[in-house]
């Protein structure tokens, strides 16, 4: 449970940083950031529980967050992004996820 909460916080901070740093990624508000962070945290946690220690946390974070961010851009109002913005923001989330995993080790 703690890992899920920490993963949510790291994902939300990474999305906020991506929104500030990447010109092609505008999340559209804190509500959208929190919804994306919840989805990313839940799906990454689920995948890592299925695959165990065999998958890198940063790689799982990147692979999961890229399609989730892209899909949420199509569904959630106010989110503006393109493929470059999605990939760069997913890279930031993957790096934050790898950092979090190393910190909790």
C-alpha positions as CSV (number, residue, x, y, z in Angstrom):
1,X,0.0,0.0,0.0
2,X,2.8,2.4,0.8
3,X,4.5,1.7,-2.5
4,X,1.3,2.5,-4.3
5,X,1.0,5.8,-2.5
6,X,4.6,6.7,-3.1
7,X,4.3,5.7,-6.7
8,X,1.3,8.0,-7.0
9,X,3.1,10.9,-5.5
10,X,6.2,10.4,-7.7
11,X,4.0,10.0,-10.8
12,X,2.0,13.2,-10.0
13,X,5.3,15.2,-9.4
14,X,6.7,13.8,-12.7
15,X,3.6,14.8,-14.6
16,X,3.7,18.3,-13.1
17,X,7.4,18.7,-14.0
18,X,6.7,17.4,-17.5
19,X,3.9,19.9,-17.9
20,X,6.3,22.7,-16.8
21,X,9.3,21.6,-18.8
22,X,7.9,20.1,-22.1
23,X,6.3,22.6,-24.4
24,X,4.3,19.9,-26.3
25,X,2.7,18.6,-23.1
26,X,0.0,20.6,-21.3
27,X,-1.9,18.5,-18.7
28,X,-4.8,20.8,-18.3
29,X,-4.9,21.1,-14.5
30,X,-4.3,19.3,-11.2
31,X,-7.4,17.1,-11.6
32,X,-6.0,15.7,-14.9
33,X,-2.6,15.2,-13.3
34,X,-4.0,13.4,-10.3
35,X,-6.2,11.1,-12.5
36,X,-3.2,10.2,-14.7
37,X,-1.0,9.6,-11.7
38,X,-3.6,7.3,-10.1
39,X,-3.9,5.3,-13.4
40,X,-0.2,5.1,-13.9
41,X,0.5,4.1,-10.3
42,X,-2.2,1.4,-10.3
43,X,-1.2,-0.1,-13.7
44,X,2.5,-0.1,-12.9
45,X,1.9,-1.6,-9.5
46,X,-0.3,-4.3,-11.1
47,X,2.3,-5.2,-13.8
48,X,5.1,-5.4,-11.3
49,X,3.1,-7.6,-9.0
50,X,2.4,-9.9,-12.0
51,X,6.0,-10.0,-13.3
52,X,7.8,-9.7,-10.0
53,X,11.3,-8.4,-9.8
54,X,12.0,-9.4,-13.4
55,X,10.9,-6.1,-14.8
56,X,12.8,-2.8,-14.4
57,X,10.7,-0.2,-12.6
58,X,11.8,2.6,-14.9
59,X,11.1,0.6,-18.0
60,X,7.7,-0.5,-16.7
61,X,6.9,3.1,-15.8
62,X,7.8,4.3,-19.3
63,X,6.0,1.6,-21.1
64,X,2.8,2.0,-19.1
65,X,2.7,5.7,-18.9
66,X,3.1,6.5,-22.6
67,X,-0.1,4.9,-23.8
68,X,-2.0,6.0,-20.6
69,X,-1.0,9.6,-21.1
70,X,-1.9,9.4,-24.8
71,X,-5.3,7.9,-24.1
72,X,-6.0,10.3,-21.3
73,X,-5.2,13.2,-23.7
74,X,-8.0,11.9,-26.0
75,X,-10.5,11.4,-23.1
76,X,-9.9,14.1,-20.6
77,X,-10.8,17.7,-21.4
78,X,-8.2,20.4,-21.4
79,X,-5.2,18.1,-22.1
80,X,-3.0,19.2,-25.0
81,X,-0.2,16.9,-26.2
82,X,1.5,15.4,-29.2
83,X,3.6,12.3,-29.6
84,X,6.9,14.0,-28.7
85,X,5.3,15.4,-25.5
86,X,3.9,12.0,-24.6
87,X,7.2,10.2,-25.0
88,X,9.2,12.9,-23.1
89,X,6.7,12.9,-20.3
90,X,6.7,9.1,-20.2
91,X,10.5,9.2,-20.0
92,X,10.3,11.6,-17.0
93,X,7.9,9.3,-15.3
94,X,10.1,6.2,-16.0
95,X,13.1,8.0,-14.5
96,X,11.1,9.0,-11.5
97,X,9.8,5.5,-11.1
98,X,13.4,4.1,-11.3
99,X,14.5,6.6,-8.7
100,X,11.6,5.7,-6.4
101,X,12.4,2.0,-6.7
102,X,16.1,2.6,-5.9
103,X,15.1,4.8,-2.9
104,X,12.8,2.2,-1.5
105,X,15.3,-0.7,-1.9
